Amino acid sequence: QVRLVESGGGLVQPGGSLRHACAAGGRLVSISTMGWYGQAPGNARELVAAIAGGGRTNYTDSVKGRITISSDDAKKTVYLQMNSLKPEDTAVYYCHAYGYPYNYWGQGTQVTVSS
């Protein structure tokens, strides 16, 4: 079993920044990839960014250049740094971990970008 506990999120003005953290606990040896998904109101949950073994990263096109995913293996924590935020970034952001054949999810944190 893997547990994911998120922190961060909140209300920010357009152009502002936020940092999320996702602390992982439990049976982590099985985990191969971690990442963040965003779910805007009325929309499906979609991948924002992911990081795999060796630090390989993947980003959806709409966030490239604005959002950075990183990990601290010693702290078993993955971070999502969000810069130059736009109103369309408003969503609930979920931490995700994948270890074949299971998907694990954090509780979700709300990000609202509004003036």
N, CA, C and O atoms as a GROMACS GRO file, in nm:
protein
  460
    1GLN      N    1   0.085  -0.119   0.000
    1GLN     CA    2   0.000   0.000   0.000
    1GLN      C    3   0.089   0.125   0.000
    1GLN      O    4   0.193   0.128   0.066
    2VAL      N    5   0.047   0.226  -0.074
    2VAL     CA    6   0.120   0.352  -0.084
    2VAL      C    7   0.027   0.465  -0.041
    2VAL      O    8  -0.090   0.469  -0.080
    3ARG      N    9   0.079   0.554   0.040
    3ARG     CA   10   0.001   0.670   0.085
    3ARG      C   11   0.064   0.796   0.028
    3ARG      O   12   0.186   0.811   0.028
    4LEU      N   13  -0.021   0.887  -0.020
    4LEU     CA   14   0.024   1.013  -0.076
    4LEU      C   15  -0.045   1.127  -0.002
    4LEU      O   16  -0.168   1.134   0.002
    5VAL      N   17   0.034   1.215   0.056
    5VAL     CA   18  -0.022   1.328   0.132
    5VAL      C   19   0.026   1.457   0.067
    5VAL      O   20   0.146   1.483   0.058
    6GLU      N   21  -0.070   1.536   0.023
    6GLU     CA   22  -0.038   1.659  -0.049
    6GLU      C   23  -0.044   1.780   0.042
    6GLU      O   24  -0.114   1.782   0.144
    7SER      N   25   0.032   1.883   0.003
    7SER     CA   26   0.022   2.014   0.066
    7SER      C   27   0.046   2.118  -0.041
    7SER      O   28   0.104   2.089  -0.146
    8GLY      N   29  -0.001   2.240  -0.014
    8GLY     CA   30   0.011   2.346  -0.111
    8GLY      C   31  -0.126   2.388  -0.161
    8GLY      O   32  -0.226   2.366  -0.093
    9GLY      N   33  -0.130   2.446  -0.276
    9GLY     CA   34  -0.256   2.492  -0.332
    9GLY      C   35  -0.300   2.623  -0.271
    9GLY      O   36  -0.231   2.682  -0.187
   10GLY      N   37  -0.418   2.670  -0.315
   10GLY     CA   38  -0.474   2.793  -0.260
   10GLY      C   39  -0.518   2.888  -0.369
   10GLY      O   40  -0.535   2.849  -0.485
   11LEU      N   41  -0.538   3.013  -0.329
   11LEU     CA   42  -0.584   3.118  -0.420
   11LEU      C   43  -0.464   3.206  -0.458
   11LEU      O   44  -0.387   3.248  -0.371
   12VAL      N   45  -0.450   3.232  -0.587
   12VAL     CA   46  -0.339   3.313  -0.635
   12VAL      C   47  -0.387   3.400  -0.750
   12VAL      O   48  -0.478   3.361  -0.824
   13GLN      N   49  -0.327   3.515  -0.765
   13GLN     CA   50  -0.363   3.604  -0.875
   13GLN      C   51  -0.296   3.558  -1.004
   13GLN      O   52  -0.193   3.492  -1.000
   14PRO      N   53  -0.353   3.593  -1.118
   14PRO     CA   54  -0.288   3.560  -1.246
   14PRO      C   55  -0.145   3.612  -1.249
   14PRO      O   56  -0.117   3.725  -1.208
   15GLY      N   57  -0.055   3.526  -1.298
   15GLY     CA   58   0.087   3.559  -1.301
   15GLY      C   59   0.161   3.517  -1.178
   15GLY      O   60   0.284   3.525  -1.174
   16GLY      N   61   0.089   3.472  -1.076
   16GLY     CA   62   0.151   3.432  -0.950
   16GLY      C   63   0.207   3.292  -0.954
   16GLY      O   64   0.206   3.224  -1.058
   17SER      N   65   0.258   3.248  -0.838
   17SER     CA   66   0.323   3.118  -0.826
   17SER      C   67   0.269   3.041  -0.707
   17SER      O   68   0.224   3.099  -0.608
   18LEU      N   69   0.276   2.909  -0.718
   18LEU     CA   70   0.241   2.818  -0.609
   18LEU      C   71   0.335   2.700  -0.615
   18LEU      O   72   0.389   2.667  -0.720
   19ARG      N   73   0.353   2.636  -0.499
   19ARG     CA   74   0.432   2.513  -0.493
   19ARG      C   75   0.353   2.407  -0.418
   19ARG      O   76   0.307   2.428  -0.306
   20HIS      N   77   0.338   2.291  -0.484
   20HIS     CA   78   0.276   2.175  -0.420
   20HIS      C   79   0.383   2.078  -0.377
   20HIS      O   80   0.490   2.069  -0.437
   21ALA      N   81   0.352   2.004  -0.270
   21ALA     CA   82   0.438   1.894  -0.230
   21ALA      C   83   0.352   1.769  -0.211
   21ALA      O   84   0.236   1.777  -0.169
   22CYS      N   85   0.410   1.656  -0.242
   22CYS     CA   86   0.342   1.527  -0.224
   22CYS      C   87   0.438   1.433  -0.153
   22CYS      O   88   0.537   1.390  -0.211
   23ALA      N   89   0.408   1.402  -0.028
   23ALA     CA   90   0.491   1.313   0.052
   23ALA      C   91   0.437   1.171   0.040
   23ALA      O   92   0.319   1.146   0.064
   24ALA      N   93   0.524   1.080   0.003
   24ALA     CA   94   0.484   0.941  -0.018
   24ALA      C   95   0.528   0.855   0.099
   24ALA      O   96   0.636   0.874   0.155
   25GLY      N   97   0.444   0.761   0.135
   25GLY     CA   98   0.478   0.667   0.241
   25GLY      C   99   0.426   0.529   0.207
   25GLY      O  100   0.340   0.514   0.121
   26GLY      N  101   0.479   0.429   0.275
   26GLY     CA  102   0.435   0.292   0.252
   26GLY      C  103   0.533   0.215   0.165
   26GLY      O  104   0.654   0.236   0.170
   27ARG      N  105   0.479   0.125   0.085
   27ARG     CA  106   0.559   0.034   0.004
   27ARG      C  107   0.601   0.104  -0.126
   27ARG      O  108   0.539   0.087  -0.230
   28LEU      N  109   0.707   0.184  -0.116
   28LEU     CA  110   0.748   0.267  -0.229
   28LEU      C  111   0.837   0.195  -0.328
   28LEU      O  112   0.858   0.244  -0.439
   29VAL      N  113   0.890   0.080  -0.291
   29VAL     CA  114   0.983   0.010  -0.380
   29VAL      C  115   0.915  -0.026  -0.512
   29VAL      O  116   0.982  -0.044  -0.614
   30SER      N  117   0.782  -0.036  -0.510
   30SER     CA  118   0.711  -0.075  -0.631
   30SER      C  119   0.683   0.043  -0.724
   30SER      O  120   0.642   0.022  -0.838
   31ILE      N  121   0.704   0.165  -0.677
   31ILE     CA  122   0.665   0.284  -0.755
   31ILE      C  123   0.768   0.314  -0.863
   31ILE      O  124   0.888   0.319  -0.837
   32SER      N  125   0.719   0.334  -0.987
   32SER     CA  126   0.807   0.366  -1.098
   32SER      C  127   0.791   0.510  -1.146
   32SER      O  128   0.885   0.568  -1.200
   33THR      N  129   0.673   0.567  -1.128
   33THR     CA  130   0.645   0.701  -1.177
   33THR      C  131   0.557   0.775  -1.078
   33THR      O  132   0.466   0.718  -1.019
   34MET      N  133   0.587   0.904  -1.061
   34MET     CA  134   0.498   0.989  -0.983
   34MET      C  135   0.467   1.114  -1.063
   34MET      O  136   0.545   1.154  -1.149
   35GLY      N  137   0.354   1.175  -1.034
   35GLY     CA  138   0.318   1.294  -1.109
   35GLY      C  139   0.201   1.367  -1.050
   35GLY      O  140   0.156   1.338  -0.939
   36TRP      N  141   0.152   1.463  -1.126
   36TRP     CA  142   0.039   1.546  -1.086
   36TRP      C  143  -0.063   1.550  -1.199
   36TRP      O  144  -0.028   1.565  -1.316
   37TYR      N  145  -0.189   1.536  -1.161
   37TYR     CA  146  -0.300   1.549  -1.253
   37TYR      C  147  -0.386   1.667  -1.208
   37TYR      O  148  -0.395   1.698  -1.089
   38GLY      N  149  -0.448   1.733  -1.306
   38GLY     CA  150  -0.539   1.843  -1.275
   38GLY      C  151  -0.679   1.810  -1.325
   38GLY      O  152  -0.696   1.752  -1.432
   39GLN      N  153  -0.778   1.849  -1.247
   39GLN     CA  154  -0.917   1.828  -1.287
   39GLN      C  155  -0.993   1.959  -1.268
   39GLN      O  156  -1.023   2.001  -1.157
   40ALA      N  157  -1.023   2.023  -1.382
   40ALA     CA  158  -1.101   2.147  -1.380
   40ALA      C  159  -1.249   2.113  -1.371
   40ALA      O  160  -1.289   2.002  -1.407
   41PRO      N  161  -1.330   2.205  -1.322
   41PRO     CA  162  -1.474   2.177  -1.308
   41PRO      C  163  -1.535   2.130  -1.438
   41PRO      O  164  -1.521   2.195  -1.542
   42GLY      N  165  -1.604   2.016  -1.434
   42GLY     CA  166  -1.672   1.962  -1.550
   42GLY      C  167  -1.583   1.887  -1.647
   42GLY      O  168  -1.630   1.836  -1.748
   43ASN      N  169  -1.454   1.879  -1.615
   43ASN     CA  170  -1.360   1.812  -1.705
   43ASN      C  171  -1.305   1.684  -1.644
   43ASN      O  172  -1.316   1.661  -1.524
   44ALA      N  173  -1.246   1.603  -1.730
   44ALA     CA  174  -1.180   1.482  -1.682
   44ALA      C  175  -1.045   1.517  -1.618
   44ALA      O  176  -0.988   1.624  -1.642
   45ARG      N  177  -0.997   1.426  -1.536
   45ARG     CA  178  -0.865   1.442  -1.474
   45ARG      C  179  -0.759   1.422  -1.582
   45ARG      O  180  -0.764   1.323  -1.656
   46GLU      N  181  -0.663   1.514  -1.593
   46GLU     CA  182  -0.562   1.507  -1.698
   46GLU      C  183  -0.422   1.522  -1.641
   46GLU      O  184  -0.401   1.591  -1.541
   47LEU      N  185  -0.327   1.456  -1.706
   47LEU     CA  186  -0.189   1.464  -1.662
   47LEU      C  187  -0.137   1.607  -1.681
   47LEU      O  188  -0.159   1.670  -1.784
   48VAL      N  189  -0.068   1.657  -1.579
   48VAL     CA  190   0.001   1.785  -1.587
   48VAL      C  191   0.151   1.762  -1.604
   48VAL      O  192   0.213   1.817  -1.695
   49ALA      N  193   0.208   1.682  -1.516
   49ALA     CA  194   0.352   1.654  -1.521
   49ALA      C  195   0.379   1.523  -1.451
   49ALA      O  196   0.306   1.483  -1.360
   50ALA      N  197   0.487   1.456  -1.494
   50ALA     CA  198   0.525   1.330  -1.432
   50ALA      C  199   0.676   1.322  -1.427
   50ALA      O  200   0.747   1.383  -1.507
   51ILE      N  201   0.724   1.242  -1.330
   51ILE     CA  202   0.868   1.219  -1.316
   51ILE      C  203   0.888   1.070  -1.291
   51ILE      O  204   0.818   1.009  -1.210
   52ALA      N  205   0.988   1.013  -1.362
   52ALA     CA  206   1.014   0.870  -1.351
   52ALA      C  207   1.157   0.848  -1.302
   52ALA      O  208   1.229   0.943  -1.270
   53GLY      N  209   1.195   0.722  -1.296
   53GLY     CA  210   1.329   0.688  -1.252
   53GLY      C  211   1.434   0.758  -1.335
   53GLY      O  212   1.419   0.775  -1.456
   54GLY      N  213   1.542   0.801  -1.268
   54GLY     CA  214   1.648   0.873  -1.338
   54GLY      C  215   1.615   1.020  -1.358
   54GLY      O  216   1.693   1.093  -1.418
   55GLY      N  217   1.500   1.062  -1.310
   55GLY     CA  218   1.462   1.203  -1.321
   55GLY      C  219   1.400   1.243  -1.453
   55GLY      O  220   1.385   1.362  -1.482
   56ARG      N  221   1.364   1.143  -1.533
   56ARG     CA  222   1.298   1.176  -1.659
   56ARG      C  223   1.163   1.240  -1.632
   56ARG      O  224   1.084   1.191  -1.551
   57THR      N  225   1.136   1.354  -1.701
   57THR     CA  226   1.013   1.428  -1.679
   57THR      C  227   0.929   1.435  -1.806
   57THR      O  228   0.978   1.422  -1.917
   58ASN      N  229   0.800   1.456  -1.784
   58ASN     CA  230   0.706   1.469  -1.895
   58ASN      C  231   0.604   1.575  -1.856
   58ASN      O  232   0.555   1.575  -1.743
   59TYR      N  233   0.572   1.665  -1.949
   59TYR     CA  234   0.477   1.773  -1.923
   59TYR      C  235   0.373   1.780  -2.033
   59TYR      O  236   0.401   1.752  -2.149
   60THR      N  237   0.252   1.817  -1.994
   60THR     CA  238   0.154   1.846  -2.096
   60THR      C  239   0.189   1.980  -2.162
   60THR      O  240   0.247   2.067  -2.097
   61ASP      N  241   0.154   1.996  -2.289
   61ASP     CA  242   0.201   2.112  -2.365
   61ASP      C  243   0.160   2.246  -2.302
   61ASP      O  244   0.235   2.343  -2.308
   62SER      N  245   0.043   2.251  -2.243
   62SER     CA  246  -0.008   2.378  -2.194
   62SER      C  247   0.069   2.434  -2.074
   62SER      O  248   0.053   2.551  -2.040
   63VAL      N  249   0.152   2.352  -2.011
   63VAL     CA  250   0.226   2.399  -1.893
   63VAL      C  251   0.376   2.407  -1.914
   63VAL      O  252   0.449   2.453  -1.826
   64LYS      N  253   0.423   2.364  -2.030
   64LYS     CA  254   0.568   2.364  -2.055
   64LYS      C  255   0.623   2.506  -2.044
   64LYS      O  256   0.567   2.601  -2.099
   65GLY      N  257   0.733   2.519  -1.972
   65GLY     CA  258   0.795   2.649  -1.950
   65GLY      C  259   0.741   2.722  -1.829
   65GLY      O  260   0.799   2.822  -1.787
   66ARG      N  261   0.630   2.675  -1.773
   66ARG     CA  262   0.570   2.744  -1.657
   66ARG      C  263   0.570   2.657  -1.531
   66ARG      O  264   0.569   2.708  -1.420
   67ILE      N  265   0.571   2.527  -1.550
   67ILE     CA  266   0.556   2.435  -1.438
   67ILE      C  267   0.672   2.337  -1.438
   67ILE      O  268   0.714   2.288  -1.543
   68THR      N  269   0.725   2.309  -1.318
   68THR     CA  270   0.838   2.219  -1.304
   68THR      C  271   0.806   2.114  -1.199
   68THR      O  272   0.761   2.146  -1.089
   69ILE      N  273   0.830   1.988  -1.234
   69ILE     CA  274   0.817   1.879  -1.138
   69ILE      C  275   0.956   1.834  -1.096
   69ILE      O  276   1.047   1.827  -1.178
   70SER      N  277   0.972   1.805  -0.968
   70SER     CA  278   1.100   1.761  -0.916
   70SER      C  279   1.076   1.666  -0.800
   70SER      O  280   0.965   1.655  -0.749
   71SER      N  281   1.181   1.597  -0.761
   71SER     CA  282   1.167   1.502  -0.650
   71SER      C  283   1.286   1.509  -0.558
   71SER      O  284   1.398   1.542  -0.600
   72ASP      N  285   1.262   1.479  -0.432
   72ASP     CA  286   1.365   1.466  -0.331
   72ASP      C  287   1.355   1.323  -0.278
   72ASP      O  288   1.270   1.293  -0.194
   73ASP      N  289   1.441   1.237  -0.328
   73ASP     CA  290   1.430   1.096  -0.293
   73ASP      C  291   1.449   1.072  -0.143
   73ASP      O  292   1.385   0.985  -0.084
   74ALA      N  293   1.538   1.149  -0.082
   74ALA     CA  294   1.563   1.131   0.061
   74ALA      C  295   1.439   1.161   0.143
   74ALA      O  296   1.414   1.096   0.245
   75LYS      N  297   1.362   1.260   0.101
   75LYS     CA  298   1.240   1.297   0.172
   75LYS      C  299   1.117   1.225   0.118
   75LYS      O  300   1.007   1.241   0.170
   76LYS      N  301   1.137   1.145   0.013
   76LYS     CA  302   1.026   1.073  -0.050
   76LYS      C  303   0.914   1.171  -0.085
   76LYS      O  304   0.796   1.145  -0.059
   77THR      N  305   0.952   1.282  -0.144
   77THR     CA  306   0.857   1.389  -0.175
   77THR      C  307   0.876   1.436  -0.318
   77THR      O  308   0.988   1.449  -0.368
   78VAL      N  309   0.763   1.460  -0.384
   78VAL     CA  310   0.762   1.515  -0.519
   78VAL      C  311   0.702   1.655  -0.512
   78VAL      O  312   0.605   1.678  -0.439
   79TYR      N  313   0.758   1.747  -0.586
   79TYR     CA  314   0.716   1.886  -0.584
   79TYR      C  315   0.664   1.929  -0.722
   79TYR      O  316   0.709   1.879  -0.825
   80LEU      N  317   0.569   2.020  -0.721
   80LEU     CA  318   0.521   2.082  -0.844
   80LEU      C  319   0.527   2.232  -0.825
   80LEU      O  320   0.449   2.290  -0.749
   81GLN      N  321   0.621   2.295  -0.894
   81GLN     CA  322   0.636   2.440  -0.889
   81GLN      C  323   0.558   2.499  -1.006
   81GLN      O  324   0.587   2.470  -1.122
   82MET      N  325   0.460   2.582  -0.974
   82MET     CA  326   0.373   2.642  -1.076
   82MET      C  327   0.399   2.792  -1.081
   82MET      O  328   0.378   2.862  -0.982
   83ASN      N  329   0.445   2.840  -1.196
   83ASN     CA  330   0.473   2.982  -1.216
   83ASN      C  331   0.385   3.038  -1.327
   83ASN      O  332   0.326   2.963  -1.405
   84SER      N  333   0.378   3.170  -1.334
   84SER     CA  334   0.301   3.238  -1.440
   84SER      C  335   0.162   3.177  -1.453
   84SER      O  336   0.116   3.145  -1.563
   85LEU      N  337   0.096   3.161  -1.341
   85LEU     CA  338  -0.033   3.093  -1.340
   85LEU      C  339  -0.140   3.173  -1.415
   85LEU      O  340  -0.140   3.296  -1.413
   86LYS      N  341  -0.229   3.100  -1.480
   86LYS     CA  342  -0.337   3.157  -1.559
   86LYS      C  343  -0.471   3.112  -1.501
   86LYS      O  344  -0.478   3.009  -1.433
   87PRO      N  345  -0.577   3.188  -1.526
   87PRO     CA  346  -0.708   3.145  -1.477
   87PRO      C  347  -0.745   3.004  -1.523
   87PRO      O  348  -0.813   2.931  -1.450
   88GLU      N  349  -0.702   2.965  -1.640
   88GLU     CA  350  -0.734   2.830  -1.690
   88GLU      C  351  -0.658   2.720  -1.618
   88GLU      O  352  -0.685   2.602  -1.639
   89ASP      N  353  -0.564   2.756  -1.533
   89ASP     CA  354  -0.496   2.657  -1.448
   89ASP      C  355  -0.581   2.621  -1.326
   89ASP      O  356  -0.547   2.529  -1.252
   90THR      N  357  -0.690   2.691  -1.305
   90THR     CA  358  -0.777   2.662  -1.192
   90THR      C  359  -0.828   2.518  -1.201
   90THR      O  360  -0.888   2.478  -1.300
   91ALA      N  361  -0.804   2.442  -1.095
   91ALA     CA  362  -0.839   2.299  -1.094
   91ALA      C  363  -0.808   2.242  -0.956
   91ALA      O  364  -0.744   2.306  -0.873
   92VAL      N  365  -0.854   2.121  -0.935
   92VAL     CA  366  -0.806   2.041  -0.823
   92VAL      C  367  -0.687   1.960  -0.875
   92VAL      O  368  -0.697   1.893  -0.978
   93TYR      N  369  -0.576   1.965  -0.803
   93TYR     CA  370  -0.455   1.896  -0.845
   93TYR      C  371  -0.434   1.774  -0.755
   93TYR      O  372  -0.436   1.784  -0.633
   94TYR      N  373  -0.413   1.660  -0.820
   94TYR     CA  374  -0.398   1.533  -0.750
   94TYR      C  375  -0.258   1.478  -0.771
   94TYR      O  376  -0.209   1.470  -0.884
   95CYS      N  377  -0.195   1.440  -0.664
   95CYS     CA  378  -0.070   1.366  -0.673
   95CYS      C  379  -0.100   1.222  -0.714
   95CYS      O  380  -0.199   1.164  -0.669
   96HIS      N  381  -0.016   1.165  -0.798
   96HIS     CA  382  -0.038   1.030  -0.849
   96HIS      C  383   0.092   0.951  -0.843
   96HIS      O  384   0.200   1.004  -0.866
   97ALA      N  385   0.080   0.824  -0.811
   97ALA     CA  386   0.193   0.732  -0.816
   97ALA      C  387   0.150   0.606  -0.887
   97ALA      O  388   0.038   0.559  -0.869
   98TYR      N  389   0.240   0.550  -0.968
   98TYR     CA  390   0.210   0.428  -1.040
   98TYR      C  391   0.316   0.324  -1.008
   98TYR      O  392   0.436   0.348  -1.020
   99GLY      N  393   0.266   0.208  -0.967
   99GLY     CA  394   0.351   0.092  -0.947
   99GLY      C  395   0.274  -0.029  -0.997
   99GLY      O  396   0.175  -0.069  -0.937
  100TYR      N  397   0.320  -0.086  -1.107
  100TYR     CA  398   0.243  -0.191  -1.174
  100TYR      C  399   0.188  -0.292  -1.074
  100TYR      O  400   0.263  -0.342  -0.990
  101PRO      N  401   0.057  -0.325  -1.084
  101PRO     CA  402  -0.042  -0.269  -1.176
  101PRO      C  403  -0.132  -0.165  -1.112
  101PRO      O  404  -0.246  -0.146  -1.155
  102TYR      N  405  -0.081  -0.096  -1.009
  102TYR     CA  406  -0.170  -0.012  -0.929
  102TYR      C  407  -0.143   0.138  -0.952
  102TYR      O  408  -0.031   0.181  -0.978
  103ASN      N  409  -0.252   0.215  -0.942
  103ASN     CA  410  -0.247   0.360  -0.939
  103ASN      C  411  -0.286   0.407  -0.799
  103ASN      O  412  -0.382   0.356  -0.740
  104TYR      N  413  -0.212   0.503  -0.747
  104TYR     CA  414  -0.241   0.559  -0.616
  104TYR      C  415  -0.263   0.710  -0.632
  104TYR      O  416  -0.202   0.776  -0.716
  105TRP      N  417  -0.354   0.764  -0.548
  105TRP     CA  418  -0.390   0.906  -0.560
  105TRP      C  419  -0.384   0.975  -0.425
  105TRP      O  420  -0.416   0.916  -0.321
  106GLY      N  421  -0.343   1.103  -0.428
  106GLY     CA  422  -0.353   1.187  -0.312
  106GLY      C  423  -0.494   1.241  -0.297
  106GLY      O  424  -0.582   1.211  -0.377
  107GLN      N  425  -0.514   1.319  -0.194
  107GLN     CA  426  -0.650   1.366  -0.162
  107GLN      C  427  -0.695   1.481  -0.250
  107GLN      O  428  -0.814   1.512  -0.255
  108GLY      N  429  -0.602   1.545  -0.321
  108GLY     CA  430  -0.637   1.657  -0.407
  108GLY      C  431  -0.629   1.790  -0.334
  108GLY      O  432  -0.669   1.802  -0.218
  109THR      N  433  -0.576   1.891  -0.404
  109THR     CA  434  -0.568   2.025  -0.346
  109THR      C  435  -0.620   2.125  -0.450
  109THR      O  436  -0.588   2.116  -0.568
  110GLN      N  437  -0.699   2.220  -0.405
  110GLN     CA  438  -0.760   2.317  -0.494
  110GLN      C  439  -0.662   2.429  -0.524
  110GLN      O  440  -0.598   2.484  -0.434
  111VAL      N  441  -0.651   2.463  -0.652
  111VAL     CA  442  -0.578   2.582  -0.696
  111VAL      C  443  -0.677   2.671  -0.771
  111VAL      O  444  -0.739   2.628  -0.868
  112THR      N  445  -0.690   2.793  -0.726
  112THR     CA  446  -0.777   2.890  -0.790
  112THR      C  447  -0.694   3.009  -0.832
  112THR      O  448  -0.628   3.072  -0.750
  113VAL      N  449  -0.698   3.041  -0.962
  113VAL     CA  450  -0.624   3.154  -1.016
  113VAL      C  451  -0.725   3.261  -1.055
  113VAL      O  452  -0.799   3.247  -1.153
  114SER      N  453  -0.727   3.366  -0.979
  114SER     CA  454  -0.828   3.469  -1.001
  114SER      C  455  -0.781   3.601  -0.941
  114SER      O  456  -0.710   3.603  -0.841
  115SER      N  457  -0.822   3.709  -1.005
  115SER     CA  458  -0.791   3.842  -0.952
  115SER      C  459  -0.906   3.892  -0.864
  115SER      O  460  -0.899   4.003  -0.810
   0.00000   0.00000   0.00000
